[in-house]
Amino acid sequence: MALDTSFLLIGELAAKANTTKDTVRHYEQLGLLKSRKRQAGSRLYTEFHPECIERIELIKSAQAIGFTLIEIKNSLNDYYDGHLDIDSQLALTQQKLEQVKKQQANISIMIELLSERLDILGQMKADSDYQLDVEVCKKKIPLK
């Protein structure tokens, strides 16, 4: 029986996908990548289909725009099986955009509060008689 040389060992896959072997292992453990085992003498090798290069690129791309590995896992196999239609992709992307906008608003508030705190600390340093208003320190990020 001829050996199928199209499958990649973990090091080859990591190099071709521009990532690390640890990342490949992590993705495999999460079910993002599928592999097969091959016995060679006393060694057991894990092999990956070349399609995994594209899958890793998709995973990295989705992570770069804010999707978590769990979110990616929930839709990646559906995508490859043809079960993730354009309407589902639009809905998922819209939900992620709304989530990121909320995070952006919270970060803007944090920047404002940190800037205020720096101003107050600067005043305290310049004027040893400065009285700190405790209410300023109690400000919190509003929940949205």
ZADO-1210 file (C-alpha; in nm, 4 decimals, padded with zeros to 6 digits):
<atoms>
<atom x="00.0000" y="00.0000" z="00.0000" code="MET" pos="1"/>
<atom x="00.1424" y="00.3386" z="-00.1017" code="ALA" pos="2"/>
<atom x="00.1987" y="00.6048" z="00.1621" code="LEU" pos="3"/>
<atom x="-00.0184" y="00.9172" z="00.1209" code="ASP" pos="4"/>
<atom x="00.2397" y="01.1958" z="00.1175" code="THR" pos="5"/>
<atom x="-00.0125" y="01.4787" z="00.0798" code="SER" pos="6"/>
<atom x="-00.0781" y="01.4815" z="00.4552" code="PHE" pos="7"/>
<atom x="00.1467" y="01.7008" z="00.6675" code="LEU" pos="8"/>
<atom x="00.3215" y="01.6341" z="00.9944" code="LEU" pos="9"/>
<atom x="00.2664" y="01.8933" z="01.2639" code="ILE" pos="10"/>
<atom x="00.5963" y="02.0756" z="01.2021" code="GLY" pos="11"/>
<atom x="00.5299" y="02.1007" z="00.8296" code="GLU" pos="12"/>
<atom x="00.1773" y="02.2306" z="00.8884" code="LEU" pos="13"/>
<atom x="00.2966" y="02.4871" z="01.1424" code="ALA" pos="14"/>
<atom x="00.5664" y="02.6136" z="00.9045" code="ALA" pos="15"/>
<atom x="00.3335" y="02.6356" z="00.6033" code="LYS" pos="16"/>
<atom x="00.0623" y="02.8086" z="00.8094" code="ALA" pos="17"/>
<atom x="00.3153" y="03.0459" z="00.9687" code="ASN" pos="18"/>
<atom x="00.2313" y="02.9410" z="01.3238" code="THR" pos="19"/>
<atom x="00.3709" y="02.7186" z="01.5972" code="THR" pos="20"/>
<atom x="00.3308" y="02.3499" z="01.6715" code="LYS" pos="21"/>
<atom x="00.1765" y="02.4447" z="02.0073" code="ASP" pos="22"/>
<atom x="-00.0897" y="02.6494" z="01.8270" code="THR" pos="23"/>
<atom x="-00.1663" y="02.3576" z="01.5952" code="VAL" pos="24"/>
<atom x="-00.1971" y="02.1234" z="01.8948" code="ARG" pos="25"/>
<atom x="-00.4243" y="02.3722" z="02.0731" code="HIS" pos="26"/>
<atom x="-00.6491" y="02.4097" z="01.7685" code="TYR" pos="27"/>
<atom x="-00.6630" y="02.0322" z="01.7313" code="GLU" pos="28"/>
<atom x="-00.7573" y="01.9867" z="02.0990" code="GLN" pos="29"/>
<atom x="-01.0375" y="02.2421" z="02.0580" code="LEU" pos="30"/>
<atom x="-01.1697" y="02.0571" z="01.7533" code="GLY" pos="31"/>
<atom x="-01.0781" y="02.3334" z="01.5075" code="LEU" pos="32"/>
<atom x="-00.8443" y="02.1033" z="01.3140" code="LEU" pos="33"/>
<atom x="-00.8870" y="01.7386" z="01.2315" code="LYS" pos="34"/>
<atom x="-00.5995" y="01.4963" z="01.2117" code="SER" pos="35"/>
<atom x="-00.5321" y="01.1315" z="01.1650" code="ARG" pos="36"/>
<atom x="-00.2818" y="00.9019" z="01.3335" code="LYS" pos="37"/>
<atom x="-00.0270" y="00.6932" z="01.1464" code="ARG" pos="38"/>
<atom x="00.1822" y="00.4181" z="01.2977" code="GLN" pos="39"/>
<atom x="00.5410" y="00.3984" z="01.1751" code="ALA" pos="40"/>
<atom x="00.7300" y="00.1300" z="01.3600" code="GLY" pos="41"/>
<atom x="00.7004" y="00.2063" z="01.7273" code="SER" pos="42"/>
<atom x="00.6106" y="00.5732" z="01.6642" code="ARG" pos="43"/>
<atom x="00.2650" y="00.7201" z="01.6252" code="LEU" pos="44"/>
<atom x="00.2514" y="01.0255" z="01.4000" code="TYR" pos="45"/>
<atom x="-00.0254" y="01.2840" z="01.3816" code="THR" pos="46"/>
<atom x="-00.0930" y="01.3960" z="01.0274" code="GLU" pos="47"/>
<atom x="-00.3009" y="01.6861" z="00.8987" code="PHE" pos="48"/>
<atom x="-00.4738" y="01.7354" z="00.5655" code="HIS" pos="49"/>
<atom x="-00.3283" y="02.0274" z="00.3636" code="PRO" pos="50"/>
<atom x="-00.6715" y="02.1975" z="00.3969" code="GLU" pos="51"/>
<atom x="-00.5668" y="02.2726" z="00.7556" code="CYS" pos="52"/>
<atom x="-00.3377" y="02.5485" z="00.6246" code="ILE" pos="53"/>
<atom x="-00.6430" y="02.7375" z="00.4967" code="GLU" pos="54"/>
<atom x="-00.8363" y="02.6572" z="00.8160" code="ARG" pos="55"/>
<atom x="-00.5560" y="02.8061" z="01.0291" code="ILE" pos="56"/>
<atom x="-00.5518" y="03.1171" z="00.8102" code="GLU" pos="57"/>
<atom x="-00.9304" y="03.1524" z="00.8551" code="LEU" pos="58"/>
<atom x="-00.8991" y="03.1031" z="01.2309" code="ILE" pos="59"/>
<atom x="-00.6261" y="03.3681" z="01.2561" code="LYS" pos="60"/>
<atom x="-00.8281" y="03.6058" z="01.0389" code="SER" pos="61"/>
<atom x="-01.1401" y="03.5592" z="01.2531" code="ALA" pos="62"/>
<atom x="-00.9364" y="03.6103" z="01.5712" code="GLN" pos="63"/>
<atom x="-00.7897" y="03.9318" z="01.4286" code="ALA" pos="64"/>
<atom x="-01.1383" y="04.0816" z="01.3987" code="ILE" pos="65"/>
<atom x="-01.2403" y="03.9815" z="01.7496" code="GLY" pos="66"/>
<atom x="-01.3913" y="03.6349" z="01.7303" code="PHE" pos="67"/>
<atom x="-01.2937" y="03.3980" z="02.0110" code="THR" pos="68"/>
<atom x="-01.1789" y="03.0431" z="01.9437" code="LEU" pos="69"/>
<atom x="-01.5068" y="02.9128" z="02.0871" code="ILE" pos="70"/>
<atom x="-01.7069" y="03.1378" z="01.8541" code="GLU" pos="71"/>
<atom x="-01.4919" y="03.0234" z="01.5633" code="ILE" pos="72"/>
<atom x="-01.5367" y="02.6585" z="01.6575" code="LYS" pos="73"/>
<atom x="-01.9144" y="02.7001" z="01.6613" code="ASN" pos="74"/>
<atom x="-01.9192" y="02.8034" z="01.2960" code="SER" pos="75"/>
<atom x="-01.6001" y="02.6788" z="01.1265" code="LEU" pos="76"/>
<atom x="-01.7126" y="02.3214" z="01.0657" code="ASN" pos="77"/>
<atom x="-02.0544" y="02.4443" z="00.9512" code="ASP" pos="78"/>
<atom x="-01.8740" y="02.6752" z="00.7093" code="TYR" pos="79"/>
<atom x="-01.6688" y="02.3906" z="00.5611" code="TYR" pos="80"/>
<atom x="-01.9700" y="02.1571" z="00.5494" code="ASP" pos="81"/>
<atom x="-02.1682" y="02.4207" z="00.3589" code="GLY" pos="82"/>
<atom x="-02.4193" y="02.4692" z="00.6423" code="HIS" pos="83"/>
<atom x="-02.3254" y="02.8297" z="00.7226" code="LEU" pos="84"/>
<atom x="-02.5194" y="03.0345" z="00.4704" code="ASP" pos="85"/>
<atom x="-02.4622" y="03.4020" z="00.3948" code="ILE" pos="86"/>
<atom x="-02.7507" y="03.5120" z="00.6212" code="ASP" pos="87"/>
<atom x="-02.5947" y="03.3302" z="00.9169" code="SER" pos="88"/>
<atom x="-02.2555" y="03.4836" z="00.8393" code="GLN" pos="89"/>
<atom x="-02.4133" y="03.8297" z="00.8189" code="LEU" pos="90"/>
<atom x="-02.5908" y="03.7802" z="01.1528" code="ALA" pos="91"/>
<atom x="-02.2744" y="03.6559" z="01.3275" code="LEU" pos="92"/>
<atom x="-02.0692" y="03.9424" z="01.1879" code="THR" pos="93"/>
<atom x="-02.3326" y="04.2002" z="01.2870" code="GLN" pos="94"/>
<atom x="-02.3434" y="04.0611" z="01.6424" code="GLN" pos="95"/>
<atom x="-01.9642" y="04.0791" z="01.6667" code="LYS" pos="96"/>
<atom x="-01.9634" y="04.4373" z="01.5353" code="LEU" pos="97"/>
<atom x="-02.2163" y="04.5424" z="01.8013" code="GLU" pos="98"/>
<atom x="-02.0111" y="04.3707" z="02.0716" code="GLN" pos="99"/>
<atom x="-01.6918" y="04.5457" z="01.9575" code="VAL" pos="100"/>
<atom x="-01.8694" y="04.8831" z="01.9469" code="LYS" pos="101"/>
<atom x="-01.9753" y="04.8346" z="02.3100" code="LYS" pos="102"/>
<atom x="-01.6177" y="04.7474" z="02.4017" code="GLN" pos="103"/>
<atom x="-01.4983" y="05.0577" z="02.2189" code="GLN" pos="104"/>
<atom x="-01.7439" y="05.2755" z="02.4126" code="ALA" pos="105"/>
<atom x="-01.6258" y="05.1255" z="02.7401" code="ASN" pos="106"/>
<atom x="-01.2623" y="05.1831" z="02.6451" code="ILE" pos="107"/>
<atom x="-01.3403" y="05.5465" z="02.5625" code="SER" pos="108"/>
<atom x="-01.4918" y="05.5913" z="02.9088" code="ILE" pos="109"/>
<atom x="-01.1894" y="05.4237" z="03.0669" code="MET" pos="110"/>
<atom x="-00.9561" y="05.6610" z="02.8785" code="ILE" pos="111"/>
<atom x="-01.1572" y="05.9586" z="03.0012" code="GLU" pos="112"/>
<atom x="-01.1531" y="05.8367" z="03.3627" code="LEU" pos="113"/>
<atom x="-00.7817" y="05.7591" z="03.3542" code="LEU" pos="114"/>
<atom x="-00.7098" y="06.1018" z="03.2080" code="SER" pos="115"/>
<atom x="-00.9127" y="06.2653" z="03.4872" code="GLU" pos="116"/>
<atom x="-00.7260" y="06.0599" z="03.7455" code="ARG" pos="117"/>
<atom x="-00.3911" y="06.1682" z="03.5991" code="LEU" pos="118"/>
<atom x="-00.5002" y="06.5335" z="03.6156" code="ASP" pos="119"/>
<atom x="-00.6012" y="06.4956" z="03.9803" code="ILE" pos="120"/>
<atom x="-00.2782" y="06.3186" z="04.0717" code="LEU" pos="121"/>
<atom x="-00.0827" y="06.5920" z="03.8943" code="GLY" pos="122"/>
<atom x="-00.2693" y="06.8563" z="04.0958" code="GLN" pos="123"/>
<atom x="-00.2026" y="06.6630" z="04.4164" code="MET" pos="124"/>
<atom x="00.1671" y="06.6454" z="04.3390" code="LYS" pos="125"/>
<atom x="00.1869" y="07.0176" z="04.2552" code="ALA" pos="126"/>
<atom x="-00.0213" y="07.1326" z="04.5522" code="ASP" pos="127"/>
<atom x="00.0318" y="06.9500" z="04.8798" code="SER" pos="128"/>
<atom x="-00.2826" y="07.1202" z="05.0216" code="ASP" pos="129"/>
<atom x="-00.5045" y="06.9764" z="04.7469" code="TYR" pos="130"/>
<atom x="-00.8090" y="06.7944" z="04.8865" code="GLN" pos="131"/>
<atom x="-00.9129" y="06.4842" z="04.6952" code="LEU" pos="132"/>
<atom x="-01.2818" y="06.4540" z="04.6156" code="ASP" pos="133"/>
<atom x="-01.3649" y="06.0917" z="04.6979" code="VAL" pos="134"/>
<atom x="-01.6587" y="06.0964" z="04.4562" code="GLU" pos="135"/>
<atom x="-01.4174" y="06.1418" z="04.1650" code="VAL" pos="136"/>
<atom x="-01.2416" y="05.8196" z="04.2652" code="CYS" pos="137"/>
<atom x="-01.5727" y="05.6299" z="04.2843" code="LYS" pos="138"/>
<atom x="-01.6614" y="05.6817" z="03.9189" code="LYS" pos="139"/>
<atom x="-01.7233" y="05.3548" z="03.7447" code="LYS" pos="140"/>
<atom x="-01.7784" y="05.2475" z="03.3893" code="ILE" pos="141"/>
<atom x="-02.1516" y="05.2369" z="03.3252" code="PRO" pos="142"/>
<atom x="-02.2823" y="04.8946" z="03.2250" code="LEU" pos="143"/>
<atom x="-02.4337" y="04.8877" z="02.8791" code="LYS" pos="144"/>
</atoms>
